[in-house]
């Protein structure tokens, strides 16, 4: 007889603190941004910046995160007229971030031109904080996954998004999210095992 | 439920994405299967480890705050620009810093000719980048003028509506943003057939999306070309073909009228220049007396588009050649070589983007002229 204790199979939604100085509901925020109001844009950045930065940092690394998030907000400000409100603001912003990340991966941006010294002394960002060796290995291998697999993995495990929201952000059916997550975890496991056996 | 079904459901179960009924079915199987129970425990542990690993490296709070402050400042200062000058400044700053470090540790100096080549390459790159921005500005201007010319007419004039939708699609392509997901698109076309072990149906919705349901499962694609490219085997198996607005499955077919098809082509993003001429021909046909007149007006319009297709502006950005020279002169031999390699790759990409931008510009220009014709009619 197997017993599954309690509701462990149902994941608890993670709380996402809003850091705006004054309360904005989403509809007001959208209307304000569409009208080009500076206070609305500020509230948008305060509300979503840290979350996007965290995702960008995990997907692309600390060096590229700030640029990706900046690009995302610039594109959002330019494109607000086209946002119809069918999806949540956060989902829409993450879909733009993902798009910028794809461009970044395709190497269409110029910010990687300046050469860095071979000895690893990074001039543009501080050293990453120490992370347990095993977890570091998994994190490094996750960055070897293709964008299509890495993005749902990060959005699910780091940000706690549902399949439906990931599907909207990635503009694909929910079934695709499910299969990509399966493949991402499976492939990651194989990459980690391979690295350990080296 | 078999062990194979259970294994397929495990990920979704742990992710909290199974329905209550599916979960109940899974639990019943688990009660009777020790292998699946063990596998589930291992998988649960692996999921936890992944979550822990991805969350392990939190960004430096100072860097996050600095990024947030930078964006707030940029938003407050002026309308956003596609390539913020701050990035160019940062690029130069990084370059200079690297140069200083390289000099300090005494790496070997590169030959003058190599430095000169790199400087020339970097100047050309800045020039192309400026050209790209200028072309993008031109496109945005043409699209804005096209929208203005047909403003308020979309409800009563299908050609004006076509222009409105086409300008939106071109703007999207310019920004390279994904289209917003549609939540409640209605079906416009469908074919259902029985055979080969079950029912197969293909449906196109009014946002252009295609859904194919087979006994093996359901798939979705953005539009018909997307379906044919991504699922060639399935299309071959069920003899699915056609284009947006004209579906085929074996000997069955379904289609919408020209206007409906135009709508689908625009919404699904498969609109192209040929179709623009078709739209124009359709519009002229309602106003010209005979076929010759229609073709004459069409040719005149194409001629005007071609004549105005040349770039109006070259680069308006002054290149700071001195700064580039200073930066490169501080490089070591190895850094010059690596920069040269990267530059070659980036120039290739930049050329591709310029080519794509030129294509977009021609289409935006054609749309503007088309819109002006309609606006003056």
Interface residues (C-beta under 8 A of the other chain):
Chain A: X1 X2 X4 X8 X9 X10 X11 X38 X41 X42 X45 X46 X49 X50 X53 X54 X57 X58 X62 X65 X66 X67 X69 X70 X73 X74 X75 X77 X78 X79 X82 X83 X84 X86 X87 X92 X95 X96 X98 X99 X103 X106 X107 X108 X110 X111 X112 X113 X114 X115 X116 X117 X118 X121 X123 X124 X125 X126 X128 X129 X131 X132 X135 X136 X138 X139 X142 X153 X154 X156 X157 X158 X162 X163 X167 X168 X171 X172 X173 X175 X178 X181 X182 X185 X188 X189
Chain B: X11 X12 X13 X14 X15 X16 X17 X18 X23 X27 X30 X31 X34 X37 X44 X46 X47 X49 X50 X51 X52 X53 X54 X55 X56 X57 X58 X59 X60 X63 X64 X66 X67 X68 X70 X71 X72 X74 X75 X76 X80 X81 X82 X84 X87 X90 X91 X94 X95 X97 X98 X101 X102 X125 X129 X168 X171 X172 X175 X176 X177 X178 X179 X180 X181 X182 X183 X217 X218 X219 X220 X222 X331 X334 X335 X338 X339 X342 X343 X345 X346 X349 X353
